[in-house]
């Protein structure tokens, strides 16, 4: 049985690393960006273009607030997030590399989380580069302004045309190199450069996805064809 094979690999791994994408948070009510009902089917992607943001910060912030701060404010971690936190607590999972910006891994209890694309939980000043917790910033008057220097504040996640944070890139590369087992959850492998990281891993790969991905035929050893929360709950039952 695939689940038994997967759990044996998980229990016997020395350096398990998780790699997660939008699919792991979909069951918490956060829509993916792409696809039929994705965010980009309702909003213009240019709101997350860094050049557009700098030229039209108010217009960008109005949509960003609606998507990332109003709609997502009350979302909670699901069983997949909680399962990864459980594995980390048992010292089985060494790190979670996520493409998500929602902070749900930390909300579930995970501590060693590498946020490859940044986070909604903080904002950064385009002028002095000072960071502030998002909850400390008043978003009723847009765009929010840095209390220190008066420049526009930007959500602390990667916009189009911005580079990946160097620390996140380096740490992800190092963990992928060390991993003897990689657990891919909820990512189809379409977004560069994150999509290339699983190919760095020399260990076995377990993939959890409701549909096949870029990795299924090229990299995956065990494919659990299921939604993240459902598959994680089944795996959890073996502990």
Secondary structure as UniProt FT lines:
FT   HELIX           2..12
FT   STRAND          16..20
FT   HELIX           22..26
FT   TURN            27..29
FT   TURN            36..37
FT   HELIX           39..41
FT   HELIX           45..48
FT   HELIX           50..55
FT   HELIX           57..64
FT   HELIX           65..70
FT   TURN            71..74
FT   HELIX           79..89
FT   TURN            90..91
FT   STRAND          93..98
FT   HELIX           104..108
FT   STRAND          113..115
FT   TURN            116..117
FT   STRAND          118..125
FT   TURN            126..128
FT   STRAND          131..133
FT   HELIX           134..136
FT   TURN            147..149
FT   STRAND          152..157
FT   HELIX           166..178
FT   STRAND          181..185
FT   TURN            192..193
FT   HELIX           194..200
FT   STRAND          204..209
FT   TURN            214..219
FT   STRAND          222..225
FT   HELIX           228..236
FT   TURN            237..238
//
